[in-house]
Amino acid sequence: MSAPLLDELFESARTGNRRALGRLLTMVERQDDNAVMVSERAHRDAGQARVIGVTGAPGSGKSTITGRLAAVSGAARPAILAIDPSSPLTGGAILGDRIRMDNNVSSSTFIRSMATRGHAGGLAVAVPDAVRVLDAAGCDPVIVETVGVGQVEVTVAAAADTTVVVVTPGWGDAVQANKAGLLEVADIFVVNKADRPDARGARRDLELMLDLGHRGDWRAPIVLTTATEGEGIDDLWSEIERHTSYLHHSGELIRRRCRRRRSEVADRIELGLRDRALRIIDDQSGESAMVRVERHELSPAAAAEQLLATLIPDNPPEE
Amino acid sequence: MSETPGISPLSADDQEPLRVVLAKLGFDGHDRGLKVVARTLRDAGMEVIYLGLRQTTDSIVAACEQEDADVIGLSMHNAGHLTLAPRMVQAVEEAGLGVPVVIGGIVPAEDVTVLIEAGVAAVLGPGASTEEVVAAVRAAVAHQSPAR
């Protein structure tokens, strides 16, 4: 794709052309030859949008909350990136988040569904690029919604300015919360389905956890919502805004975004190295090393050291 | 907004999953068939963007644009197909989307030709096997953009 054509696409996307924006997102989603150009072009204008991550267990109400948030934000052009898992067996996916959103959001909300497409590492680079494109197209806020199971999904949602973790009454006690690894990433907790019994119990469990300590000087607030009725969503949005202003005043925003970009670059290096690693295993030097591994003459660790040395010459194998 | 510069049908290799928007148009609550089709297409390796019940031509067009979909699948069980299906085709044309529309559901044999003439890519009846559904969707996309 030529640079002028790309500029034209971005210009259309910025003026609200949904097809143009949809196509740009496809390019970064595929991480094809155009993706690097799109990412680079987007990066020039990105950095304006508030990025909000929403994560939690399946069925906890993330999509409903996300749709409602976009509506109460009062923003001119909010965007939602809804990520659902691909089937590991067929590569297909059912992306059903829109049915929980469409009734609540205005037509100015841009919703894109994204499948994880099997490669966990790919998600870690495709999502930041997609956020970047939405940001550069003038969308704000950009809300990223992922299922909070699996390290990558949690990490993706946590790579936001503000991360909202959604739980429901009866979801398990505080120990479960710790196990899930969700507690550390939360800037704001939501107890959704608060019309159910024991919503207060769920809140108490979270309070107890937070009493044991939290990072920095921000203590994650807990908001009770009944998202299907829209209850508590205004409170949630106020907490998000309060967190946004905390990020600005404390300087945490700059630190966070800096950390985020560092880990994105690291993820990309890792991904690139893995591709090359797979290629090198299949080429001649890899082939002969693998033969020796099969004969039990060389350990997998030693073979890896050898091949790594051909990938990165500055890192010679130790004899 | 019929023409958006720089957007032509994607010439993807077979590695990229097809993206299918599935919906029911208007007042029609029979979504069991659509759910079976969603599962079928997912199992065939496609990405199904499931819009579900009570959609409008506008909401489906908007979803297709945002999702950069390759094909639209509509389920019809309320005898409204002669009105609604051509409207969907027209809305897709007006938006300049260039995506095929596949219909599934209860469509009398004599209406099938009418729908095909109106620009519907394929009509699948209650007897269609899952293989036929997958093949019809793939064929519709291939016919629309031969590059795929």
Interface residues (C-beta under 8 A of the other chain):
Chain A: M1 L5 L6 E8 L9 S12 N17 R18 R19 A20 L21 G22 R23 L25 T26 R30 S86 S87 T90 G91 G92 A93 I94 L95 G96 R98 I99 D102 S107 F110 I111 R112 S113 A115 R117
Chain B: M1 T4 P5 G6 I7 L10 A12 E16 P17 A38 R39 L41 R42 D43 A44 G45 M46 E47 V48 I49 Y50 L51 G52 L53 Q55 S59 A62 A63 E65 Q66 E67 D68 A95 G96 L97
